Amino acid sequence: MFEACQLVGCRLNASTHRSSVFARCTFRRTSFFGAALLGCKLVGSGFSSCTLTPLRVEGGDWSFVSLEGSDLTGVDLSGVRLDEADLSGANLTRATFRGARMSRSVLAGATLDETDLAGAALDGVDLRGLDWRRTRLDPVQLLLLAEQLGIDVSE
């Protein structure tokens, strides 16, 4: 278990972490190239200038994580708990969030291109002002987006 640690300039390339805890840690200029985070808890941690692709993620709790401006191109975060995560300005091109919990997360300025959000819990997420280019949403999410845009959705 790592708590409130600062990992600066580390190379975690091709490493595998199972049920590891990185609580309130700071990752700066750290490389996760080819790493696997399986069921890990990263609550309250922050990532700055890190290499996060390619990265394998299976489940885990990433609530309150700051991934502001991070490149998550092609990363599959399906089923990950991302409540109140800061993904502002992140590159989420071809990223997958199927079944992820993203309640009250911040997506402002994020790049969404072929991003798969179908089945993700998006309650409390401001969906206005995003570029939805080729993004996959499910019908419930489409209704949520329409409501936020002020569209009157009636039967």
N, C-alpha and C positions, 0 to 999 in steps of 0.2 A: 504494500500500500504506500502510495506517494501522496503526501498532503502538503499543499502550499509550497511545492518545490518549483524551482526555476530550471528548466531544461533549455539551455541556450547553445546553439550550434551542435546539437547532438545528431548522431546518425543512427536511427532506429531502422535502417533499411533491412527489408526482408525478415524482420523480427516478428514473432507471434506472441500476442498477449492474450491470455485466457482469463476472464473474470478479474482482470487487473483493475485497480482503483487509482485514478489520477485525479484527486479531488482538489479543486481550486489551484491547479498547477498552471504555470506559464510556460508555453512552448514558443520559443523564438528562434527563427532560422534553424529549425529542427527538421530533418528529413525522415519521412515515413514511407519512402519509395518502396513499394512491394511489401509493406508490412500488413499484418492482420490484427485487427482489434475485435476479439470475439467475446461478446457479453461483457464488455468493459464499462466501467463507470468513470465518466469524465466530468462530472457535475461541477459547474463553476469554473472550468478551465478556459484558458484563452490561447489562441493560436495566432501568431504574427510572423509573416514572411516564411511560412513553413511549406515544405513539399509534401502534399497530401495525395498525390496521384502517382502511380496507381495505388489504391488502398483498398483492402478487403475489410468490410465491417459486417458483423453479424450481431444484431440486437444491441442491447446495452442502454445505458442512461447517460445522455449527453445534455441534460437540462441545464439551462443557464450558461451554456458554452458560448464563447465568442469566436466566431469564424469569420468575422468581418473582413471582407476583401479576399478571402481565401479562394483558391482554385480547387473546386471539387468536381471538375469535369469527369463524367463517367462513374463517379463513386456511387455505389448502391447503399443507401442508408435506410432500406426497407425495415420496418419494425423497430427502428431506433426511437427512443424517447428524446425529443428535442424541444420540450416545453421551454418557452421563453429564451430560446437560442437566438443569438444575433447572427443572421446570415446576410446582413446588409452589405451590398456591393460584392457579394460572393459570385463566382462563376459557377453556376449550377447546370451548365450545358450537359445534356445527356445523363444527368444525375437522376437517381430513382429514390423516391420517398414512399413507396407503397406501404400503407399500414403504419407509417410513422406517426407519432404524436408530436404535433408541432404547435400546440396551443400557445397563443400569445407570442409566437416567434416573430422576428423582424426580418422582412424580405426586401425592404426598400433598396432600390438600386441594384438588386441582384439580377444577374443575367440568366434568364430562363429561355432555353432553346432546346427543344426535344426533352424537356424535363418531365418526369413522370411523377405527378403528385396524386394520382388516383388512389383513393382509399386513405389518404393521410388526413388526420384530424387537424383542421385549420381554424378552429374556433378562436376568435380573438385576434386573428392575423389580419392586418390591413392589406387587402388584395388590390387596392386601387393604385393606379399609376405604374403597374408592372407591364412589361412587354411580354405578352403570352405566346410568343412565336413557337408554334408546333408543340406547345405544352399539353400534356394529357391531364385532364380533370375528369372526375366522375360527375354524374347528374346532381348530386347533393352539393358538391363544390361549385358547380356552375350556378346553381340557385343562390348560394352564398355570395358569389362574385357579383351576380346581377343585382342582388339586394344592396350590396355595398356601393354599386355604381348608380343607385337610385332608380333602377328599373323596376316597374311594377309587374311582378310575376303573378299572374292569376290563372286559374284553370279555365 
